[in-house]
Amino acid sequence: MTTRVGVLGATGAVGQRLVQLLEPHPDFEIAALTASSASAGRDYRDAAKWRVDTPIPESVADLTVVETEPEAIPADVDLLFSSLPSSVGERVEPALVEAGYVVSSNSSNARMDPDVPLTIPEVNADHLSLIEVQRDERGWDGALVKNPNCSTITMVPTLAALDSFGLERVHVATLQAVSGAGYSGVTSMEILDNVLPHIGGEAEKMETESRKLLGSFDGAVVEPHEAEVSATCNRVPTLDGHLENVWADLRDDPTVADVAEAMREYPSVDLHSSPAQLIEVFDAPDRPQPRLDRMLGDGMAVSAGGIEATARGVQYNCLSHNTIRGAAGASVLNGELLLEEGYL
């Protein structure tokens, strides 16, 4: 029996990717698509201006788009996937959860709220139990779960693999694809023959979200990881795939081979969208590369390479597909975890 789901903000770039991933999913059936009032009342094929690299699914093309409000969404929908702008999400998502819906959200609002699970199932699935705290404190019947920022989610699995060596300090420099800014986010005149050495708010998200994700949960609160994290974020002229240069200071002194093995052996989870090999490690110094490696594990794997020893630890590069693993796929994976753990 499939679970009936809805997509909030279904006409946007991440919303379309959610539709692409959910339509063939064995456990989920798309029953509602929402967007702004400008799109509400129209068939999805007309409202979406479909730009994903596969045809619009016929099973949803004729669904009527509704407004993103609790009263517009069918009551028999069990799970909502949110790709709303944060300014909309901070208003609408609490109202939907209060109305009894479970929301798996890619939107940035509330990620750092102490009672909101911020989860990567392969890294901190136990944090999902914060839902019990959330329901007790807010009196909600539903639940709100977040996945992290697209650049954070690229780096954190590799840091989790290194934590056994005593992770003390992290610096990361990102080279982020233009699709991370949305379809109209960066003009061609800005990015062609250019690099934008600042992405507003991105560094702060990486610095705070990573420590929450790697933190320990005692059943009541998440204690952030002690490691210091600093980030600098750059927009580069690639379409998809965030590449990141990471420097990690470690208490222990592992060899390059030790680090590579720890990443390769870091476990995945038994969920439909999680790849069998979570972290693909390259021995070649010029990998990973966005064009060659972003679709590993159907776009859900993280890849790493260029591992070198430093005076204080290691330096390496990591990569993931920013709209699949880094956004829509991460929300779907959290939805699968919610279903597995009995929250739907």
BELLINCOR-V172682 format. One record per backbone hydrogen bond with DSSP energy under -1.0 kcal/mol. NH is the residue of the N-H (numbers start at 1). CO is the residue of the C=O. E is the energy in kcal/mol with one decimal. If there is no record, write none. Layout:
# BELLINCOR-V172682
[[NH,CO,E] [NH,CO,E]]
This chain:
# BELLINCOR-V172682
[[3,27,-3.3] [5,29,-2.9] [6,79,-2.1] [7,32,-2.1] [8,81,-3.3] [10,34,-2.8] [12,9,-1.1] [16,12,-2.7] [17,13,-1.7] [18,14,-2.4] [19,15,-2.1] [20,16,-2.3] [21,17,-2.1] [22,18,-2.6] [23,19,-2.2] [25,22,-1.4] [29,3,-2.7] [31,5,-3.5] [32,5,-1.1] [34,7,-2.7] [35,66,-1.9] [39,36,-1.4] [40,36,-1.7] [41,65,-3.5] [42,39,-1.7] [44,63,-2.1] [45,61,-2.6] [47,43,-2.1] [48,44,-2.5] [60,57,-1.3] [61,57,-1.2] [63,60,-1.6] [65,42,-2.9] [66,33,-2.6] [69,67,-2.0] [72,69,-1.6] [73,70,-1.0] [77,74,-1.4] [78,4,-2.3] [79,4,-1.3] [80,102,-2.8] [81,6,-2.9] [82,104,-2.2] [83,8,-2.1] [88,85,-1.2] [89,85,-3.0] [90,86,-2.5] [92,88,-2.9] [93,89,-2.0] [96,92,-2.2] [97,93,-2.5] [98,94,-2.6] [99,95,-1.4] [100,97,-1.7] [101,96,-2.3] [103,143,-3.2] [104,80,-3.0] [105,145,-3.1] [106,82,-3.0] [111,108,-1.4] [113,110,-1.2] [116,113,-1.8] [119,146,-2.5] [123,120,-2.9] [124,120,-2.4] [127,124,-1.9] [128,125,-1.7] [129,126,-1.6] [130,127,-2.2] [131,128,-2.1] [132,129,-1.5] [134,130,-3.0] [135,131,-2.8] [136,132,-2.1] [137,133,-2.8] [138,134,-2.4] [139,135,-1.6] [142,97,-1.7] [143,101,-1.3] [145,103,-2.7] [146,117,-3.0] [147,105,-2.1] [153,149,-2.5] [155,151,-1.2] [156,152,-2.5] [159,155,-1.8] [160,156,-2.8] [161,157,-1.6] [162,158,-1.1] [165,162,-2.2] [166,163,-1.8] [168,249,-2.8] [169,249,-1.3] [170,228,-3.0] [171,247,-2.4] [172,230,-2.0] [173,245,-2.5] [174,232,-2.4] [175,243,-3.2] [176,234,-3.4] [178,238,-2.8] [179,239,-1.6] [180,177,-1.3] [181,178,-2.0] [182,179,-1.6] [185,182,-1.6] [191,187,-1.7] [192,188,-2.3] [194,191,-1.5] [196,235,-2.5] [202,199,-2.0] [205,201,-1.6] [206,202,-2.1] [207,203,-2.3] [208,204,-1.8] [209,205,-2.7] [210,206,-1.3] [212,208,-1.6] [213,209,-2.7] [214,210,-2.0] [216,223,-1.9] [218,221,-1.9] [223,216,-3.2] [225,211,-2.3] [228,168,-1.9] [230,170,-2.3] [232,172,-2.1] [235,196,-2.9] [236,176,-2.6] [238,236,-1.9] [242,320,-2.2] [243,175,-2.2] [244,318,-2.9] [245,173,-3.0] [246,316,-3.2] [247,171,-3.1] [248,314,-2.9] [249,169,-3.1] [250,312,-2.6] [251,166,-2.8] [252,165,-2.7] [259,255,-2.2] [260,256,-2.6] [261,257,-2.3] [262,258,-2.4] [263,259,-2.1] [264,260,-2.5] [265,261,-2.6] [271,269,-1.7] [274,271,-1.0] [280,302,-2.6] [282,304,-3.0] [287,284,-1.2] [293,289,-2.7] [294,290,-1.7] [296,293,-1.4] [298,295,-1.2] [300,297,-1.6] [301,296,-2.0] [302,278,-2.9] [303,319,-2.6] [304,280,-2.9] [305,317,-2.0] [308,315,-2.7] [310,313,-2.6] [314,248,-2.3] [315,308,-2.6] [316,246,-2.3] [317,305,-2.9] [318,244,-2.3] [319,303,-2.2] [320,242,-1.3] [325,299,-1.4] [326,321,-2.4] [327,324,-1.1] [328,323,-1.6] [329,324,-1.6] [330,324,-1.2] [331,327,-1.9] [332,328,-2.3] [333,329,-2.4] [334,330,-2.1] [335,331,-2.1] [336,332,-2.3] [337,333,-2.0] [338,334,-2.5] [339,335,-2.1] [340,336,-2.6] [341,337,-2.5] [342,339,-1.1] [343,338,-2.6]]
